[in-house]
């Protein structure tokens, strides 16, 4: 049985449970007029993705 490389820990400069990383929230997710990522929008975005890694 082989281990999926993406699911193995990464322990170089960062200590991660796996090698799956997520890009930061982009302005396209912001729904206000200026497309500004507010604290509330960022919190919701990362809360929705917290189980990813």
C-alpha positions in Angstrom: 0.0 0.0 0.0 1.5 3.3 -1.0 1.0 6.6 0.7 -0.4 9.6 -1.3 2.5 12.1 -1.4 0.0 15.1 -1.0 -1.2 13.6 2.3 2.2 13.1 3.9 3.4 15.7 6.4 5.7 18.5 5.4 8.3 19.6 7.9 10.9 21.9 6.4 10.4 25.6 7.1 6.7 25.0 8.0 5.2 22.1 9.9 2.1 21.0 8.0 -0.1 18.0 8.4 -0.2 17.5 4.7 1.0 19.2 1.5 -2.4 20.5 0.4 -2.3 24.3 0.6 -4.9 26.9 -0.3 -4.5 30.2 -2.1 -5.6 33.3 -0.2 -9.0 34.8 -0.7 -9.2 36.8 -3.9 -11.1 40.0 -4.5 -13.6 38.2 -6.8 -15.1 36.7 -3.6 -15.8 40.1 -2.1 -19.3 41.2 -2.8 -19.1 44.8 -1.8 -18.8 47.6 -4.4 -15.1 48.2 -4.1 -14.3 44.5 -4.1 -12.5 44.9 -0.7 -11.9 41.8 1.4 -13.3 42.7 4.8 -12.5 41.0 8.0 -16.0 39.4 8.0 -15.6 38.1 4.4 -12.2 36.7 5.1 -13.3 35.0 8.3 -16.2 33.4 6.5 -14.0 32.3 3.6 -11.5 30.6 5.8 -14.1 29.1 8.1 -15.8 27.4 5.1 -12.4 25.9 4.2 -11.1 25.0 7.6 -11.5 21.3 7.1 -9.5 21.2 3.9 -6.1 20.6 5.5 
